[in-house]
Amino acid sequence: MHKQVLRGPMLMPAYAARFACTGGDCPDTCCSGWRIDLDRATLLQYESSVDPDLAPLFRRHVLRHPDPAPPQACGFIQKLEGPCHYCPFLGPGGLCRIQERHGEDWLSDTCSDYPRRVVDVGDHLQLTLQLSCPESARLALLSEDAFELGSCEAAVRAAGAGRLEPREGLSLEAMVEVQAVVYRLLGARELDPSRRLAVLGLFCERLAERVRDGQADRLPALLGLLEAMVAEGGARIPLRPDPERVAARADFAWVFILGMRMSELPPLQRRVVDEVAAGLGIDAEGGREQGFHGRCAEGAARLSTALASAPFLLDHYLLNEALREVLPWAKGDPFQHYTQFLLRFTILRVMLCGRAAAREVPLAPADLAETVQVFCRRMQHGRKIVDLIRPEVIDGDWTSLRTLLTVV
């Protein structure tokens, strides 16, 4: 089965170059939980297989999507029943039986590429990893040099690669320049994360206005404004006191955490989500216990202590997601993309606070990275939770910068 592969140098963070799948030792296997779509070539390969061991499983668990179906999702693998929803091809040692018997070429594009994410940005390919993978989260979040960018050889399936396209009068070169400036802003450790995100919000709001009004020629002046705001430490953007923003984040995020708690989850995710909910005082029936805001404040203080042992964790999360999503160009206009980016980070912060509140001693770096990984697993791949974060179904005016700054 021949599939087109992109090979060659790709721009990537240092941690991505170090990544290697841990296979059967993975604590939260990617062979469970989500539906695996099958591209056309893989679907036909499985349907025509005469392998004496796998063919019966292919006939039982490989199903077709109704026509018309896109080439990358012509079929899917029906998972096993149970809270973990394991893939039927997962072997007892935690390895894929299809790959063990026939090699990686027999894997679907989805399985072959995960957790890698590649985007063609014009003059180069850009590779990052999804932090829903435990090993990629550990490497990305806990190493000081994880986000030193460099060019390394890599190979990925061409069908799964994204592409940045020029739009609204902006050249590809200008869009890449904006992405680079945003990346530098999010890595500006002289500003705390809240200040960085506030500056980014104002920039994306102005950028969306310029793009919408056909004023691409004013982009250099806007980039100059961004540099000036960073130099000022974001001081021109007023923010509420920390305790008020901690409470506002908790009021926004708790319903998403409840949604996670009420979902079927494999053991590691169940342990983390239940600990987060217990720390915040979110009960199984959907209520918030008395003292909810006090628990959040206590968790925020304990989280601050814990982060002293993992000082790059929040910065590296923001940098990874900005690269992976090609912020601010992937979701609607730049301000819409910023909104989604910020609200997801808000939920993550509250989950970290909740788990910290549940502990008498500070969370270890491994616990912090594990919490980020479980959050990404649920938010990136749990469709019911993802759908809830769309602004049109969230109570409140989450389309204005003024409102967003209450949780920044």
Beta strands, then each sheet from edge to edge (+ up, - down):
strand 1: 5-13
strand 2: 36-38
strand 3: 62-64
strand 4: 75-77
strand 5: 116-120
strand 6: 125-129
strand 7: 149-157
strand 8: 162-163
sheet 1: 1+ 7-
sheet 2: 2+ 4- 3+
sheet 3: 6+ 5- 8-
end
